Amino acid sequence: MKQFFEEFKQFAMRGNVIDLAVGIIIGVAFNGVVNSLVNDIIMPPIGYLLNDIDFSNLFINLSGGDYSSLAAARDAGAATINYGLFLNAVINFIIVAFAVFLLVKQMNRLFREKPAPPAALTTKECPFCHTQIPIAAVRCPNCTSHLEEKPAEAA
């Protein structure tokens, strides 16, 4: 039994488990911020532009009664299709997905691997015929020129 708890302790204290727990806590807090952004900042102007429509109050009543708001329909126990709440959830999801995209994009930019240094040169250009030849060559295999000579002297 003691070994079981030791294994559990090792599992729970590994870095990736703690990172996951921190991520979940931050995600829950972030969800509250995004919900407030959607419900308190984004949806009111959209509702105003659409003649003061409150999306959270858009619903289809399946019970046949007449209710002035979704809260009234719920209090009466009416069956409803709450498409306004669904619209809020879709907008909320789009904002969260966009924010996560921006976050991941920035993290990838910060932790991007640096490009590998250029490989050591293995060839050079013959100054006479302008073909690529091994860097250690003293005579061009294409034009047979001696490479110690300068191109101006060869002319």
C-alpha positions as CSV (number, residue, x, y, z in Angstrom):
1,M,0.0,0.0,0.0
2,K,2.9,2.3,0.8
3,Q,4.4,1.7,-2.6
4,F,1.0,2.6,-4.2
5,F,1.0,6.0,-2.5
6,E,4.7,6.6,-3.4
7,E,3.9,5.9,-7.1
8,F,0.9,8.2,-6.9
9,K,3.0,10.9,-5.3
10,Q,5.6,10.6,-8.1
11,F,2.9,10.8,-10.7
12,A,1.2,13.8,-9.1
13,M,4.4,15.7,-8.6
14,R,5.8,15.3,-12.1
15,G,6.1,18.6,-13.9
16,N,3.6,17.9,-16.7
17,V,0.8,17.0,-14.3
18,I,1.3,20.2,-12.3
19,D,1.5,22.2,-15.6
20,L,-1.8,20.6,-16.7
21,A,-3.4,21.5,-13.4
22,V,-2.2,25.1,-13.7
23,G,-3.5,25.2,-17.3
24,I,-6.9,24.0,-16.3
25,I,-7.2,26.6,-13.5
26,I,-6.1,29.4,-15.9
27,G,-8.5,28.1,-18.5
28,V,-11.4,28.2,-16.1
29,A,-10.5,31.8,-15.1
30,F,-10.1,32.7,-18.8
31,N,-13.5,31.3,-19.5
32,G,-15.1,33.7,-17.0
33,V,-13.3,36.6,-18.7
34,V,-14.4,35.5,-22.2
35,N,-18.0,35.0,-21.0
36,S,-18.0,38.5,-19.6
37,L,-16.5,39.9,-22.8
38,V,-19.2,38.2,-24.9
39,N,-22.1,39.0,-22.6
40,D,-21.2,42.4,-21.4
41,I,-19.1,44.0,-24.2
42,I,-19.8,42.3,-27.6
43,M,-23.4,41.2,-27.4
44,P,-25.0,44.5,-26.2
45,P,-23.8,46.6,-29.3
46,I,-24.8,43.8,-31.6
47,G,-28.2,43.6,-29.9
48,Y,-28.5,47.4,-30.2
49,L,-27.7,47.3,-33.9
50,L,-30.4,44.7,-34.4
51,N,-33.1,46.8,-32.7
52,D,-32.4,46.0,-29.0
53,I,-32.5,42.3,-29.4
54,D,-31.2,40.4,-26.4
55,F,-29.8,37.2,-27.7
56,S,-30.0,35.4,-24.4
57,N,-33.8,36.0,-24.6
58,L,-34.3,34.5,-28.0
59,F,-36.2,31.2,-27.7
60,I,-38.8,29.1,-29.4
61,N,-41.6,28.0,-27.1
62,L,-42.7,24.4,-27.7
63,S,-45.4,24.4,-25.0
64,G,-47.9,26.6,-26.7
65,G,-48.1,29.2,-23.9
66,D,-47.0,32.9,-24.3
67,Y,-44.0,34.0,-22.3
68,S,-42.4,37.4,-22.4
69,S,-38.9,36.1,-21.6
70,L,-36.9,32.9,-21.4
71,A,-36.8,33.2,-17.6
72,A,-40.6,33.3,-17.5
73,A,-40.8,30.3,-19.7
74,R,-38.3,28.4,-17.5
75,D,-40.2,29.4,-14.4
76,A,-43.4,28.0,-15.9
77,G,-41.6,24.8,-16.9
78,A,-42.2,25.3,-20.6
79,A,-40.2,23.3,-23.1
80,T,-38.1,25.8,-25.1
81,I,-35.4,25.8,-27.8
82,N,-33.0,28.4,-26.6
83,Y,-31.3,29.4,-29.8
84,G,-30.2,32.8,-28.4
85,L,-28.1,31.1,-25.7
86,F,-26.7,28.9,-28.4
87,L,-25.7,32.0,-30.4
88,N,-24.0,33.4,-27.4
89,A,-22.1,30.1,-26.9
90,V,-21.0,30.0,-30.6
91,I,-19.7,33.6,-30.3
92,N,-18.0,32.7,-27.1
93,F,-16.4,29.7,-28.7
94,I,-15.1,31.7,-31.7
95,I,-13.6,34.3,-29.3
96,V,-11.9,31.6,-27.2
97,A,-10.6,29.8,-30.3
98,F,-9.3,33.1,-31.7
99,A,-7.6,34.0,-28.4
100,V,-6.0,30.5,-28.1
101,F,-4.9,30.8,-31.7
102,L,-3.1,34.1,-31.0
103,L,-1.6,32.7,-27.8
104,V,-0.3,29.6,-29.6
105,K,1.0,31.7,-32.5
106,Q,3.0,33.9,-30.1
107,M,4.3,31.0,-28.1
108,N,5.5,29.3,-31.4
109,R,7.2,32.5,-32.4
110,L,8.9,32.8,-29.1
111,F,10.1,29.2,-29.0
112,R,10.8,28.7,-32.7
113,E,14.0,26.8,-33.3
114,K,16.7,29.0,-34.7
115,P,17.7,28.2,-38.2
116,A,20.7,26.0,-38.5
117,P,23.9,27.7,-39.3
118,P,24.9,27.5,-43.0
119,A,26.8,24.4,-43.9
120,A,30.5,24.8,-44.4
121,L,31.3,25.7,-48.0
122,T,32.5,22.6,-50.0
123,T,32.7,24.3,-53.4
124,K,33.9,27.5,-54.9
125,E,33.5,29.1,-58.3
126,C,36.2,28.8,-60.9
127,P,37.2,32.4,-61.7
128,F,37.8,31.5,-65.3
129,C,34.9,29.3,-66.4
130,H,32.5,30.1,-63.5
131,T,31.6,26.5,-62.7
132,Q,31.4,25.1,-59.2
133,I,34.5,23.1,-58.2
134,P,35.8,21.6,-54.9
135,I,37.1,24.2,-52.5
136,A,40.5,22.5,-52.3
137,A,41.1,22.3,-56.1
138,V,44.2,24.0,-57.5
139,R,43.2,23.2,-61.1
140,C,39.7,23.5,-62.5
141,P,38.5,20.1,-63.8
142,N,36.4,21.8,-66.4
143,C,38.7,24.4,-68.0
144,T,42.0,23.1,-66.7
145,S,43.1,26.5,-65.5
146,H,45.5,26.9,-62.6
147,L,43.5,28.5,-59.8
148,E,46.5,30.3,-58.3
149,E,46.4,32.7,-61.2
150,K,44.1,35.6,-61.0
151,P,41.4,36.0,-63.6
152,A,42.8,39.3,-64.9
153,E,46.2,37.7,-65.7
154,A,44.6,34.8,-67.6
155,A,43.1,37.2,-70.2
